[in-house]
Each structure stands twice: as structure tokens, then as C-alpha cells.
Amino acid sequence: MTAAGVLSEEAERAAALALDLRALPDDFYDDPFPYYHRLRRWDPVHRGPDGSYFLTRYDDVVAVYQDHHTWSSDKRVEFAPKFGASPLYEHHTTSVVFRDPPDHTRIRKLFAPAFTPRALAALEPRVARFVDGLLDRAAARGGMDVVEDFAAALPVQLIGDMLGVPREERGPLRGWSLAILGALEPEPGPRRLEAGSRAVDEFKGYLRRLIADRRRRPSTDPGEILSALLAAEDAGDRLTELELLHQCIFLLNAGHETTTNLIANAVVSLLEHPREHLRLRAEPGLITTAVEEFLRFQSPNQLGNRRAVREAVLGGVAMDAGTLVTLGIGAANRDPAQFPDPDRLDIGRTPNRHLAFITGIHACAGMWLARMEGRAAIGRLVARFPNLRAAGPPVRAHRARFRVVSSFPITVG
């Protein structure tokens, strides 16, 4: 270190070359972006001790996502030693997000009707009403925890509606989702693996009872995906029982985690950047570009993974078939080659071709739903309360794959 506490170039390069995603330093979880910048400068196609590579340049990440013929999403080979013959292995190798065509195409098209512009337009008033109810409760108390009382409450209730889960039975949903996704960390450890497998089993048991009830009494709610999936089965577009169960679990996980992280990180970012907060209050029409900037600046999903199914070259580095790569989504979204002044929050940034929802055939099917929830939640919060203040520091989870705020108390007076 220099006297100013900044790494010398030699030390910076050594730190980049030594980074191991399976043994990250504690300060990485609070602020990974200096690590990403060092890697991008000194070792952008970084080979870890386990022989896998970590990509931090925007163009390299895009190249992998757009070439699904070379880079597979199928996780059976990668997850077998990590999860063994566990419920977690069953889930993460059956979920649509970790399947290749033709299975990925077949399953994904069954979800498509729920995410059309018409379907989302019908949901928007429901989202606005629910957000307003959460803000009413915050006003009555004079504050709230941004995560528990707001950012997580909205998507859990919406996904509960989409799955047809009765309101009084939604209590375990968030815990199940956090446990299942927590096991996707680069080095989850035995406690996370045990909790994740238990959550998969409990959720499957619950869904079996829910599905049996829906077969007897189909919902008339046009926004409910579960009944639509069952109707597709009746029309001959069948999912296996396991596929049906795990796509429902995936729907909760994907719909909950991304949106919760988007909203929570947005509130943290606004309160840490008061000029942009005032700018959004003064120009509420910026909410659309603001949401895109929040997605770029603190990407809800920081890491992705792919496996080479044939020889490939990335960033000038030759890789054999079977090579595993970790895609630095959060790093790519701070790449100065793509985003001028990338560490500056600019709620009017255009263009903004961030990779928060990735790209290619696996681009998030629910991205427009997440954006709509983000616009409603953040826009209405800022408009409703002119005097938002932090009542304590944001607490970040010990998570590398997702950019997670565990708690953040604010006052709304």
C-alpha cells in the first residue's frame, strides 16, 4: 500500500492475479467493484486455482452469452461434484434457466403468455395498489426496513399471486428462495447446501398440494401462471411432474431475487447520491432511465456461469472443451470501454446496454415485469416521501453471486 492506502501497480496486479472466487476476502462482499476493475486491467480472462476462468470485460461476457452453441447452460456436469445427488442438484439441473435447447425452448414458451405487454399492463394497477399499501404502512410508522417491508414484500406477493399461493400461506416463500439461491455461491459451504436442499424439499411438498388443488379448482385469475401451465398440459404441451415443480420454484426465485435486489440497491444508491435523488424528485419522468441505471450500477445478479462444449478462444485465451467460465455481469456493467465514467450513478444515462438481464437466448423472460415493479416501487417511494433518510447503514449479505442488501432502515418523515 502507498501512504494514501492505495495499492501500488505492482501490488494491484498481484492482487488481481491471486483472486480466488472460492475464497473471497470479506471486503469483496461490501464492494466488489475495485476487484473487478483490477481484474479488467491486469487479468481480464482470469484463470482461477480450479482451472476455471473469470471474465470481467463487457465484450467477452456478451460473446459467451450470445454463443449458446459453444457455451452451455446445462449444469449437470458442473453441479454434480458440488451438490451430489441432492434436491439442490435436481432443482438446478431441471430449472429452465440451466437448460439448453430444445428443452429450454420448449419450457420457456409455456411462460411466454404471462409476460406479454398485454399481461403486464393488466398487472400494473395491482402492482401500484400494493406499493401504495406498503407506503401507507411506512408513513404510519414513520419509516421502514427497505428490504423486509418493501423491496422483498412486493415481488413475493406478486409471485404468490402468479403461482396462486393463498396469501395466508406465503410466509415461507422468501426463506425458501434465499436458501435455494444461496447455494449457488462460488463456495457455498455445508450449511448453505443443507439449507438449500431442505428448502427444495419443503417447497416441492407444498407445490404438490397446491397443484392437486388447482387441478380440482382451476383459477379464473388470468395472471396466474400455475393454472396456465396445467392448462398447457391438458392441451398436450406437457411438462413432466418434476419439470412443473421446478419451474414453479424457479419462477419464485427469479421473480423474487432480481426485483428485491433492484429495489433495495436503488434506494441505497439514491440515498448515497443525493444529487441524483433530488434530480429524480425534480424530474419524475426519468424513472425509466433511472431503473436501467440502477440495474447497471448495482447489478442484482453479479455472476453467471457457462461450460464450453467445444474448443473456444476468449479474449485471446484458448480454452478446451469442458472449460468452466464465470461471467462477471457486475464487472461488465462497470466496464469503461462500454460505459463512460462507469462508477458514476447517472439516472439519465443513455445509451445503457447493461447486462443485468443478460443477453442471448437466456435473457430474463421476466425482465419487463421486474422493470415495471422497479418503476412503480422506486418512483412512488421518491414521489411520496420528500424527506427520505437513512436510519442506519445498509447491511450487505455475504453473497458474491447476487448483490444483496439484507437490511436498510430508513425514515420517511
C-alpha positions in Angstrom: 0.0 0.0 0.0 1.1 3.6 -0.5 0.8 6.2 2.2 -2.7 7.1 0.9 -3.9 3.5 1.3 -4.0 2.8 -2.5 -2.4 -0.3 -3.9 0.8 0.3 -6.0 0.6 -1.0 -9.6 2.7 -4.0 -8.7 0.5 -4.9 -5.7 -2.6 -4.2 -7.7 -1.5 -6.7 -10.4 -0.5 -9.3 -7.8 -3.9 -9.0 -6.1 -5.7 -9.4 -9.4 -3.7 -12.5 -10.3 -4.3 -14.0 -6.9 -8.1 -13.6 -6.7 -9.9 -16.9 -6.0 -13.7 -16.8 -6.3 -13.9 -19.7 -3.8 -12.0 -17.8 -1.1 -13.0 -14.1 -1.4 -11.9 -11.5 1.2 -14.6 -10.1 3.4 -14.5 -6.6 1.9 -15.3 -8.1 -1.6 -18.9 -8.6 -0.4 -19.4 -5.0 0.6 -17.8 -3.6 -2.6 -16.6 -5.9 -5.3 -16.1 -3.2 -7.9 -12.4 -2.3 -7.1 -11.7 -6.0 -7.5 -13.5 -6.1 -10.9 -11.5 -3.0 -12.1 -8.2 -4.6 -11.1 -9.0 -7.8 -12.9 -10.2 -6.0 -16.0 -6.9 -4.0 -16.1 -4.4 -6.7 -15.3 -6.1 -10.1 -15.9 -9.4 -9.8 -17.7 -9.6 -13.5 -18.6 -8.6 -14.6 -15.1 -7.7 -18.3 -14.5 -8.6 -19.4 -11.0 -6.8 -22.1 -9.0 -9.5 -24.6 -10.0 -8.8 -24.1 -13.7 -12.0 -22.1 -14.5 -11.9 -18.6 -15.9 -13.5 -15.3 -14.6 -14.4 -12.8 -17.3 -14.7 -9.1 -16.4 -14.8 -7.3 -19.8 -18.2 -6.4 -21.4 -17.3 -7.8 -24.8 -16.1 -11.1 -23.5 -19.2 -11.6 -21.4 -21.5 -10.7 -24.3 -19.6 -13.1 -26.6 -20.3 -16.0 -24.3 -24.0 -15.2 -23.7 -24.6 -14.9 -27.5 -22.9 -18.2 -28.5 -25.1 -20.9 -26.9 -23.7 -23.4 -29.4 -20.3 -23.2 -27.7 -21.2 -22.2 -24.2 -23.7 -24.5 -22.5 -26.1 -23.5 -19.7 -26.6 -27.2 -18.7 -25.2 -27.6 -15.2 -25.3 -31.4 -14.8 -21.5 -31.7 -15.2 -20.6 -28.7 -13.2 -23.1 -29.3 -10.3 -22.6 -33.0 -9.8 -19.5 -32.6 -7.6 -20.9 -29.5 -5.9 -24.3 -30.8 -5.0 -24.1 -34.6 -5.3 -27.4 -36.5 -5.6 -29.3 -33.8 -3.6 -32.6 -31.9 -4.0 -30.5 -28.9 -5.0 -28.9 -30.8 -7.9 -32.4 -31.9 -9.0 -33.7 -28.4 -9.0 -30.8 -26.6 -10.6 -30.5 -29.1 -13.4 -34.2 -29.1 -14.1 -34.9 -25.4 -14.0 -35.3 -23.7 -17.3 -32.5 -21.3 -16.7 -30.0 -24.1 -16.6 -31.3 -26.0 -19.6 -30.1 -25.9 -23.3 -32.3 -26.1 -26.4 -34.5 -27.8 -27.2 -35.7 -28.3 -23.6 -35.0 -24.6 -22.8 -37.1 -23.5 -25.8 -40.0 -25.9 -25.0 -40.3 -24.9 -21.4 -39.7 -21.2 -21.9 -42.5 -20.8 -24.4 -45.0 -22.0 -21.8 -44.2 -19.0 -19.6 -44.3 -16.5 -22.5 -48.0 -15.6 -22.3 -47.6 -14.4 -18.7 -45.0 -11.8 -19.8 -46.6 -10.3 -22.9 -47.2 -6.5 -22.9 -50.9 -7.1 -22.5 -50.5 -9.4 -19.5 -48.1 -6.9 -17.8 -50.4 -4.0 -18.5 -53.1 -5.9 -16.6 -50.8 -6.4 -13.7 -49.7 -2.8 -13.4 -52.7 -1.4 -11.4 -52.3 -4.4 -9.0 -48.6 -3.5 -8.5 -49.4 0.2 -7.9 -52.0 -0.6 -5.3 -49.8 -3.0 -3.5 -46.9 -0.5 -3.5 -49.2 2.3 -2.2 -50.3 0.0 0.6 -46.7 -0.7 1.6 -46.0 3.1 1.6 -49.1 3.8 3.7 -47.8 1.4 6.4 -44.4 3.1 6.2 -46.0 6.5 6.6 -48.0 5.4 9.6 -44.8 4.1 11.3 -42.5 7.0 10.1 -40.1 4.6 8.5 -39.4 1.0 7.4 -36.8 -1.5 6.6 -36.3 -1.1 2.9 -35.8 -4.8 2.3 -38.2 -6.6 4.6 -41.0 -4.1 4.5 -40.8 -3.0 0.8 -38.3 -4.4 -1.7 -39.0 -8.1 -0.8 -42.6 -7.7 0.1 -43.7 -6.6 -3.4 -42.2 -9.4 -5.6 -43.1 -12.1 -3.0 -46.7 -11.0 -3.1 -46.8 -10.7 -6.9 -45.2 -14.1 -7.5 -47.5 -15.5 -4.9 -50.4 -14.2 -7.0 -48.9 -15.6 -10.2 -48.4 -19.0 -8.6 -51.9 -18.9 -6.9 -50.5 -19.3 -3.4 -53.1 -18.2 -0.9 -52.0 -15.0 1.0 -52.0 -16.7 4.3 -49.6 -19.4 3.1 -46.9 -17.1 1.6 -44.8 -16.8 4.8 -42.1 -19.4 3.8 -41.7 -18.3 0.2 -38.9 -15.7 0.7 -36.9 -18.0 3.0 -37.1 -20.9 0.6 -35.9 -18.7 -2.2 -33.0 -17.3 -0.3 -31.9 -20.7 0.8 -32.1 -22.2 -2.7 -30.2 -19.4 -4.4 -27.7 -19.1 -1.6 -26.4 -22.5 -2.6 -25.3 -21.1 -5.9 -22.4 -19.1 -4.3 -19.0 -20.0 -5.6 -18.2 -21.7 -2.4 -21.5 -22.3 -0.5 -20.3 -24.4 2.4 -22.1 -27.3 4.0 -24.7 -25.2 6.0 -25.9 -23.5 2.8 -26.1 -26.7 0.9 -28.1 -28.4 3.7 -30.5 -25.4 4.0 -30.9 -25.2 0.2 -31.8 -28.9 -0.2 -34.2 -28.7 2.7 -35.9 -25.7 1.1 -36.3 -27.5 -2.2 -37.9 -30.5 -0.5 -40.3 -28.3 1.5 -41.3 -26.2 -1.5 -41.9 -29.3 -3.6 -44.1 -30.8 -0.9 -46.1 -27.6 -0.7 -46.4 -27.3 -4.5 -47.7 -30.8 -4.9 -50.6 -30.0 -2.6 -51.2 -26.7 -4.4 -51.1 -28.3 -7.8 -53.6 -31.0 -6.7 -55.9 -28.3 -5.5 -55.5 -26.3 -8.8 -56.3 -29.4 -10.8 -59.6 -29.7 -8.9 -60.3 -26.0 -8.9 -58.6 -24.0 -11.7 -58.1 -20.3 -11.0 -60.0 -17.7 -13.0 -57.2 -15.1 -12.5 -55.7 -14.5 -16.0 -52.4 -13.6 -14.4 -51.9 -16.9 -12.6 -49.2 -18.9 -14.3 -49.7 -22.2 -12.5 -53.2 -22.8 -13.9 -51.9 -21.7 -17.3 -49.1 -24.4 -17.1 -51.7 -27.0 -16.1 -53.9 -26.0 -19.0 -51.0 -26.3 -21.4 -50.5 -29.9 -20.1 -54.2 -30.6 -21.0 -53.6 -29.2 -24.5 -50.7 -31.7 -25.0 -47.7 -29.3 -24.2 -46.8 -31.4 -21.3 -44.2 -30.8 -18.6 -43.0 -33.8 -16.5 -44.1 -33.6 -12.9 -40.5 -32.6 -11.9 -40.3 -30.0 -14.6 -43.6 -28.5 -13.4 -42.5 -28.4 -9.8 -39.1 -26.9 -10.5 -40.3 -24.3 -13.0 -42.6 -23.0 -10.2 -39.7 -22.9 -7.8 -37.6 -21.1 -10.5 -40.4 -18.6 -11.0 -40.3 -17.6 -7.3 -36.5 -17.5 -7.2 -36.1 -15.5 -10.4 -39.0 -13.2 -9.7 -38.1 -12.5 -6.1 -34.3 -12.2 -6.1 -33.8 -9.9 -9.0 -36.6 -7.5 -8.1 -35.8 -7.4 -4.4 -32.2 -6.6 -5.2 -33.1 -4.0 -7.8 -35.4 -2.0 -5.5 -33.2 -2.3 -2.4 -30.0 -1.3 -4.2 -31.8 1.6 -5.9 -32.9 3.1 -2.6 -29.3 2.7 -1.2 -27.9 4.3 -4.3 -30.2 7.2 -4.2 -29.5 8.0 -0.6 -25.8 7.7 -1.2 -26.1 10.0 -4.2 -28.3 12.9 -3.0 -27.9 14.9 -6.3 -29.4 12.0 -8.3 -32.1 11.6 -5.6 -33.0 15.3 -6.0 -32.8 15.0 -9.7 -35.4 12.2 -9.8 -37.7 14.1 -7.5 -37.5 17.1 -9.8 -37.8 15.0 -13.0 -40.0 12.0 -12.2 -40.2 11.2 -15.9 -36.6 10.0 -15.6 -37.8 6.9 -13.7 -37.4 4.7 -16.8 -33.8 5.5 -17.4 -33.2 5.6 -13.7 -34.3 2.0 -13.3 -31.9 1.0 -16.1 -29.1 2.8 -14.4 -29.8 1.1 -11.0 -29.7 -2.2 -12.8 -26.3 -1.4 -14.3 -24.8 0.4 -11.3 -25.6 -2.4 -8.7 -26.5 -5.3 -10.9 -28.9 -7.6 -8.9 -27.2 -10.7 -10.4 -23.4 -10.3 -10.4 -22.2 -13.6 -11.7 -23.2 -16.2 -14.3 -21.7 -19.4 -15.4 -21.2 -21.4 -18.6 -19.3 -24.5 -19.8 -17.6 -24.9 -23.1 -18.9 -27.8 -25.2 -16.1 -27.4 -27.8 -12.8 -25.6 -28.1 -13.0 -21.8 -27.9 -11.0 -18.6 -27.7 -12.0 -15.8 -25.4 -10.0 -12.6 -25.2 -7.1 -14.2 -26.9 -7.1 -17.2 -24.5 -7.6 -20.7 -25.9 -9.9 -22.9 -23.9 -10.6 -26.6 -24.2 -14.0 -28.2 -24.3 -15.2 -28.7 -20.7 -13.8 -25.4 -19.5 -15.9 -23.6 -17.0 -16.3 -19.8 -17.1 -17.7 -17.4 -14.6 -19.3 -14.3 -16.3 -18.8 -11.1 -14.4 -22.1 -9.4 -15.0 -21.5 -6.7 -12.4 -17.9 -6.2 -13.8 -19.1 -5.9 -17.4 -21.7 -3.3 -16.3 -18.8 -1.2 -14.9 -16.5 -1.6 -18.0 -15.3 1.9 -19.1 -15.0 0.6 -22.7 -18.8 0.4 -22.8 -19.9 2.9 -20.1 -18.2 6.3 -19.8 -17.4 7.1 -16.2 -18.8 3.8 -15.1 -18.6 4.3 -11.3 -20.8 7.4 -11.5 -24.5 7.0 -10.9 -26.3 8.8 -13.8 -30.1 8.3 -13.7 -30.4 9.8 -17.2 -27.6 7.6 -18.8 -28.2 6.8 -22.4 -27.4 4.6 -24.1 -27.3 2.0 -21.4 -26.9 -1.5 -22.8 -26.3 -3.2 -19.4 -26.3 -6.9 -18.9 -28.4 -7.1 -15.7 -30.8 -9.4 -17.5 -28.0 -10.9 -19.6 -28.5 -11.4 -23.3 -29.0 -14.1 -25.9 -31.5 -17.0 -25.6 -31.4 -17.0 -21.8 -32.2 -13.3 -21.5 -34.5 -13.0 -18.5 -38.1 -13.7 -19.5 -39.4 -11.6 -16.6 -37.2 -8.5 -17.3 -40.2 -6.3 -18.3 -42.1 -7.4 -15.1 -39.0 -6.5 -13.0 -38.7 -3.2 -14.7 -42.4 -2.4 -14.1 -42.1 -3.3 -10.5 -39.0 -1.2 -10.2 -40.6 1.8 -11.8 -43.7 1.5 -9.5 -41.8 1.0 -6.3 -38.9 3.5 -6.7 -40.9 6.1 -8.5 -43.8 6.1 -6.0 -41.4 6.0 -3.0 -39.5 9.0 -4.1 -42.7 10.9 -5.1 -44.4 10.1 -1.8 -41.7 11.0 0.7 -39.6 14.1 0.0 -37.5 13.6 3.2 -36.2 10.0 2.9 -33.3 9.5 5.2 -31.1 6.5 6.2 -31.8 5.5 9.8 -28.7 3.2 9.8 -26.2 1.8 7.3 -27.2 -0.8 4.7 -26.2 -4.3 5.7 -25.0 -6.5 2.9 -25.2 -10.2 2.8 -22.2 -12.4 2.4 -23.1 -13.1 -1.2 -21.0 -12.8 -4.3 -23.4 -14.1 -7.0 -26.1 -11.7 -6.1 -25.8 -8.0 -4.9 -27.9 -8.4 -1.8 -28.9 -5.8 0.8 -30.1 -7.7 3.9 -31.5 -4.8 5.7 -31.6 -1.0 5.4 -33.7 1.1 7.9 -35.0 4.5 6.6 -37.2 7.2 7.9 -39.9 8.7 5.6 -40.9 11.8 7.5 
